[in-house]
């Protein structure tokens, strides 16, 4: 890989319904927790006008973006506790080259009052202390984290790229809409994927014709890891839509709610890339919940990550961005780091433009990881203590036993607050884990970290805070041996 993969610490900001003109915010981070309040520097009714003014200056309005982003930043961190907390966390990650800070904005779908707040272009936050756009740095990613009722796909085992990563590309250019350079987009996608396809790591398929009927047919018969839509987005009768084509090549509006019905049973689906303008927006009425955006509707079905556009975006910027994002994902980057790299690619191509802030990342997977990247097939190799080949019964038995032992200790020894803190430090939000009650949440947490090979890290986190739980010490030793064996196995198999 060309650069270090960043491990992000979460700086979670959860917004509550407005009280006496202010929004209460709860902040959670590795450095601790804090509560503060935010007062918007403008009325809810003016948000749409501000968005339009910003979009009008998108291609040559750097100062306009700074002014808007600074006002939003100062409002978000007006409370002295909040800004000190942010700067402390930023300082911690800036001291380590391989660590970053993920600003995770939480919006509840079941609180209509927060819909207008969610439509603000938070990607333009401008740090008035360090003097810079937060979103243009690889070290500080900005994501929208929606609290939805569906279980997150992260509790399942991540797909691995030992078999090809299947991508369905939907390139829709209806005759009655403004012409898009979809041929150039296709060429860029082909060039981006050429090496991966040659090594049988990616299977790329195009939806032809790009109709809803054809999408239904393909999704009924085939599972896809990624769906890429390139075309027009907008509103029809006040509802956000994507413009597919009908059998005659004429525009056919498809709402996020309708599209999600076709994708909700796609269990392998990890990422939807909506390369269409205004796919993150909700209608101007501030009493409509964020679920009405195309992206939020897809997240509500359990899709781990959805990338959408909040403003018009030029073909050149969209193509450059998508090329960078797919390249980074194929190298194993977390999706938010891939998006941050894509923002920088736009900025490098168009230095005076604000188009880098147009993409919006919605996540429902805590750590940004969508799949494992496996470059080489695994070959058998003898090891001194453990054979880390998952097909080996001893290895599987040891892993299951250790998981069970850790679960018993977590459920018995940790209280509810300790379990919530442990979840947070591992990049998992407690409330998003399936199940009710501490035992069920603990079981899902253990399953989640085991599927990501993070059980050792979980045990080490507990021991840092609870040295009295001596039962974990031999488990840590055994997990360390397993980890060493896996690394040795990987080295001897190449």
N, C-alpha and C positions, 0 to 999 in steps of 0.2 A: 504494500500500500504506500501511497505517496505521502501520507502524514499520519500523525498519531490519532487514534480513535479516542475521542473525548468520552469520559465517563461523567455524566451529569448528576449533580446534586439537585434535588427538587427544592425550589422556593415556591411553595404553594400559596396562592391567594384565593380565598373563598369569599365570594360576595354574598351578602345577605340583603333581604328586602329593605328598602329605604325607611329610615325612622327620623322624623324631625329634620328632613332635608339632607340627611347623610346616610351613606351606605356603610354598614358595619362590615369590616373585613377581618377574617381570621387568617393569620400567617403561620405556616409551618415550615421549618427548615432544619438542616442538620445542626444549626447553632441554637435551636430552641424554637419556642412558639411565642407569638405576640398577637394582641388584638389592637385594632385601630379603627379609624373612621375615615371615609372619603367623601368630600363634597365636590360634585362636578362643577367645573368653572363655567358651565353653560347649561341651559335648560334641556330637558329631554326633547322638547319640541324642536330644538335647533340642531339636533344631531344630524338629521338628514341633510340640512342645508350645509353644515360643516363638511359632511362627506362629499357633497357635490362640489364645494369650493376646493377641497383637496384634490379631487379627481381632475378638475379643470387645470390644475397646476402640476399634474403628474409627470409630464415630460421635461419640465424645466423649472421646478419649484422647490429646489433643495431648502431654501430658507423658510418657505411656507411649511414644509414638512417639519423642520426643526422647531418652529414656533408652536405648531400644533402639538408635536410630541413632547415638548417641554411643559406646556400647560397640563397635558394629561399626566405626565410623570410627577409634576409638582402636586397635582391634586391627589394622585394615588398615594404619594409618600409625604403628604402634608403633615401628618402626625409625626412628631419627633421620634417616637418609638419605632415607627415603620421604616423611616429612612436610615436610622442607625442600624437597624436589623438588616436591611438590604445591603448596606455598605460593608457590614461585618461579614456577611456571607460571600459577597463578591470578593472581598479581600482574601478569604480562605481559599477560594478556587483559583484566584489569580496567582497565588504562590505555587501552584502545581501545574506544570505544562499539560498534563493529561486529564485535568479535571475542569469541569465547567458548571455553570448554573443554569438550570432549566426553570424559567419563569412560567409556572403552570397556573393559568387562570381558570378557576372553577365557576361554571355557571349552571345553575339548577334548571332543568327543563320544565319542572313543574311550578315554576314561579314566573308568571307572565310579566310581572313588573321588571324583571331583569332582562327581558328581551331587548329593549332599546340599549341597555348597557352593553350587551354582548355584540351589538353592531358597531361599536366604536372600533376604529382601526388601531388596535393596541400594538400592532407590529411597528408603529412609528414612535413608540416610547423613546424619548430622548433624555438621557441621564444628565441632569443639570449640575451634578456634582463632578462626574468624570468627563463631562462634555463629549457625548457621543451617542449615536443611535444604538440602542441595546440589540436590535435585530440584525445589525450588520456584522456582528462578531460571531465567530464559531464558538466562542467561550460562553455566550449567553443566548440561549434559544428561547423563543416565545411560543407557547402552544396553548390552544384552548382545550381544556379538559372538561368534558361534559359528563355530568352525573346521570346515568341512565339506568333503567330497570333491568336491562338484559345483562346476563353474566358476561364478563370480559373474556375474549378468546385467550387471554394470557394464562388462564388456569388450565389450558390444554398444552400439550407438548408442541413446541414451536416446530414448524416444518423445516426440513433440512434441504440444502441444495445438492444433495447427492443425486437426486433426480431433478430433471429440469424444472425451473421455476416458470410456471405457466402464466402468461400474460395475454389478456384479451384486450385488443386495442379497438376502440370504437371511434372512427373518424367520420364525423357527420357534417356535411356541408349542403344543407337544403338549397334548392335553386332560388327560393324566394327570400333568402337571407343574404346579408353582406358576404361577399366572397372571402374565404379564408385560404391561406396557403397550406392546405392539408397535404399536398404532395411533398412540400419541403419538410413538413413535420414528419411525414412517413419516412423520408430519406434520412432525417436525423435519428429517428428511432432505430432505423435499420443499422446505421453506422454505430450508434451507441451499443446495440445488442450484438453486433457482428461477432466479436471475439467470444462472447458468452455462448452464443448459439453454436459456434464452431466447436466449443468444448462440451456441448450438450448440457449446458447449465441453465439455459433459458429456452422455452418453447413459446414463440410469439405467434399469435393468431389474430387476424383481422376479422371484424364482424362485417360481413358483406351479404346483403346490404345492411346499412346501419339503422335497422328498424327495431321497434320494441318486440315484434313477433319473432325476429331472428334472435334477439337477445334471450327471449324466453326459451327458444329451442336449444341454444348453445348451453345455457345455464342448467337446463334440465338434463343434459347428457354429459356435461364435462365440468370438472371443478377447476377454478382458476385461483391463483394466489393474488394476482393483481389485475385490476381493470383500469384501463386508461381511456378516458373520454376526452376527445379534442373536438371542439365545436362551439356553438353558441349557447349561452345561458341567459336567463332573464326572468320576466314575470308574465304570467298569463292569468287574467282575471284576479290579479292581486296575489297570486301564488307563485313561488319560485319554481322554475322549470328548466329542464335541459331540452334543447331542440333536436330531437331525433329526426329521421326522415320517414315518410310513408312509402308505400310501394311505388309511387310516382316521383319520388325525390323531392316532395314538398314537405315543408316543416311540419313536425308533429310534436306538440308539447308533452313532456313527461315530467310529472312532479316528483319531488324527492320521496314522497310517501308511496307513489306507485312504483318507482324504481326500487325502493327498498323491499317491496314485496317479492320482487324477482331475485333479490340478492340475499335475503335473510336466511335461506337454507344453504348458502354457499359456505360450508364450514371451513374450507381451506382458505377463503378470502382473507387477506391480511391488509390490503392497501387499495384504496380507490383514489386515482389521480384525476381530478376534474379540471382539465385544461380548458376551461370555459369561463368567461367573465361572469361576475355576480352570482357565483354558485355558493358563496358563504353568506349572502345577505338574506335578511328577512324583510317583508314589506315595511313601508314607512310607518304604519300604525304601530305605536309603541306598546299596544296591549296584546300583540301577537307573540307567542312564545318562540324561542329559537328553534324548536323542532320544525318550524316551517321552512327553514333553509334546507336546500338539497343536501348539503354536507351533514348537518345535524341529524336529518332523517336517516341517513346511512349509518351514522355512528350509533343511533338508537337501535339498529338491528344487531349491534354487536361487532361491527367492523372495527378492528383495532385502530386504524388510522385512515383519515380522509384528508386529502389536500384539495383546497378549493381556492377560487379567486374572488376577491371582494371588490375589485374595480376592473374596468376594461384593461386589457393587457395586449401589447403589440405582439405580432407574430414572432418577431426577432427575439424579444425578451422571453416569450413563452417557450420557444424552441430551445434557447440556450439554457433556460432553467430546467426543463424536463431532461435534457441531455445530461446535465450535471447531477441531478437527483438520481436518475437511474444508474448512472455510473457509480455513484457512491453506495447506493443500496446493494449493487452487485458485489462491491468490495466488502460488504459486511458492516457498513456504518449504521448506527441508530438512525431512525427515520428523521428525527428532528435535526440531527447533525447534517444529514444529507440535504435537508431543506435549507439550513443555514449556509451550506456551501453553495447551493443554488442561488440564494440571494446575493452572495458575493460575486457569482458568475455574471448575474445581471448588472450589478454595480460596476464590474470591471469593463463590461461592454458599453454601458451607458452611464458614465460617472455623474452626470447632472440630473439624471432621472430618479424618480421615486418609485419606479415600478418594482423594485426589489421588495417593497412592502405590500405588494398586491397579493401574493400567496398567503393563505391562512391554513395552518395545520391544526386539525382537530384530532385528538388522541383519546383512546380509551384503553391503551396499554401503558402501564406505568413507566417502563424503562426505555421505551422507544425501539426495542428490538422486535423485529417482525419475523425473522427466521435465522437459522444457523447457516453459515456459509461453509460448505465442505469442499475443499479444492481437490483432494485426493481420496480415492477409495481406500478403506481400511484393510490392511493385510494382517494376517495372524502373526503374532510374535510372542515368544515366551518371556515372562516377567518374573522377577524374583519373589514378589509377595502377592500381587493380584494380577489377574488378566483382565484388563479393562474393556475387552471386547464385550459389548452388551449381550452377545449370544451365549456367553459363558454362564452357566447356571450359578457358579459360586459368586461371580460379580453381581449378578442380579439379586441373589439371595441376601448378600451383604448390604446392598443398597436399600432393599426393602426393609431389612431389619433396622438399619440405622435411621431411616425415615420414621419408622414406628417408634423407636426409642426417643427420638427428638420430639415427636408429636406428644408423646406421653409427658415428657418433661415440661414442654411449653404449656400444655393445657393445665398441668398441675401447679407449676411453680410461678408462672407469670400472672399478675393480675391484669385487669382489662386495660388500664392505662399503659402498663409496660408492653402489652401486646400491640396496642395502637402505635406506640413509639417505635417498636421493632419493625412493624409494617412500614412506617414512614421512612425509616433509615434504609430499608431495602427497596425503596421506590414503589411501594404498594400503598394505595389508600385503603384503609381498613373497611370503610363503608362499601367499597366496590367489590369486596370479596363476596362470593355467593354464600348463602346460608344465613341463619339467624343464631345469635348467641355466640359466646366465646369459643366453645369446643368446635363448632362448625367453621368459624372463621379461622381458627388455628389450623384445622385440617386443610382448608383451601390454601392457606399461606404456605404450609409445608409442601403441598403438591406443586404450587407455583414455583417456589425456589428450586425444588428438585428437578423440575422440567427444564430449568435454566442452569443447572449445575451450580447452584448457589447455596447448597445446604451448608457447606463449610463456612461460608461467609455469615450465614444466619447464626450458627453456633458461636462464631467468634464475636459477633455483635452482642449476643447475650452475655458471654463471659466478660466482656469489657465492663458491663454494668452490674453483673451479678456474679462476682467471683465465688460467692457462697454456694452456687449450684455446681458442686464438685462432680456430680454425675456426668456432666458434659465434657469433662476433661479427657477421659478415655475415648469418647465419641469423636472429639476434635482430632485426637491422634489418629484414629482409624480413617476418618475422612481425609486427613492430610496424606496418609499413605495411598489412599485411593486416587487422590488428585495427582500425586507424584507418579503413580503407575500409569495414569491416563496420559500424562505429558510424555513419559518415557515411551509409552506405546505409540503415541503420535510421531515421535521422533524416529522410532525404528521402522515405522511403516512407510516413510517417505523415501 
